[in-house]
Amino acid sequence: MNDVAAPAAPARTVSFTFGDPVPVLESGGILDYVHCWQNGRYYEPPVSLDGLSRATRANVYLGSGLRFKTNMLVRTFKPNRILSREAFEQFAMDWVHFGMGYLERRNSVIGNAVALVPALAKYMRRGIEPGTFYQVRGWKDEHEFEPGSVFQLREADVNQEIYGLPEWRPSLQSALLNESATLFRRKYYNNGSHAGFILYMTDEQTTESDVDALRESLKSTRGVGNFRNLFLYSPGGKKDGLQLIPVSEVAAKDEFTGIKSVTRDDVLASLRIPPQLLGVVPQNAGGFGSIRDAYTVWGETELAALQTRMLRVNDWLGQEVIAFDPFDPKALGGGA
């Protein structure tokens, strides 16, 4: 009796899903209840100040908007012998970027204030004892200020009363998405304006040496030569023996312009700055409206609020060292 081989089981179709959804608030959790933990000498900030510093350079609209606020504060500030314009600029920049700024009081031999020197907010830590502050630049690189010699200007926060947080923090994800879209577009462009493909070869006439030669030819088209043409000769080959299947066509059409526009609007909304004041080019025929009107409304609302909060320094020092020139919309120049 001859043995008959059992027929091979037919190949079955396999399907699966991938890419589980990622929660938007994945960075939260139980650590939200810690807020500002202390190490025995000072409190740690609730967020990474180094991360905030790097994030401001990730997006052109965010960095430009923060610089615009700083410039407007410096432009209207009245310098004096205790607080120079240069020192105020650093103080204002720290406060706008990090939601907090610090000034150290330097006294004369008789105890009078002779200068207010800004301390970089990125490295400042508030001590556990009232009125104490530390400057921490790294491991075992700490400086403790004289108690009561440092003033802290902070944005109010609903979770803790130790440090200030910048008001633009809700738009951080939009700023990073804007950066990611730009980086993806750069890689897409450097790759020859395509996102990738599968080269599917089923031609029986093709040998291993032919495959190796084709592999080397494709490798040589990367980088500088990615716009060169490739000639393939296969005698006796079939029409469908070599197929080019794109695998990321959807990703290539990523609505780059739409992402940039939406994330830009998110960042400007968090900064509360009209787009025409930052040089944003309108995409519609009507434009953004009068730049003078936008400048006037912003100055009388947002700039005035910033200036008012900075006057707390005067209450702490007991004398007027921060004062501003009246806001003048006519200083913008002629024309709307």
QUIGI-V624243 format. One record per helix or strand of 3 or more residues. SS is the DSSP state (A for helix, B for strand). FROM is the first residue (numbers start at 1). LEN is the number of residues. If there is no record, write none. Layout:
SS,FROM,LEN  SS,FROM,LEN
This chain:
A,30,4  A,49,7  A,60,17  A,85,14  B,100,8  B,113,7  A,121,3  B,124,4  B,133,6  B,141,4  B,150,5  A,169,22  B,197,5  A,208,12  A,223,3  B,242,5  A,249,4  A,256,16  A,275,4  A,291,20  A,312,6  A,329,4
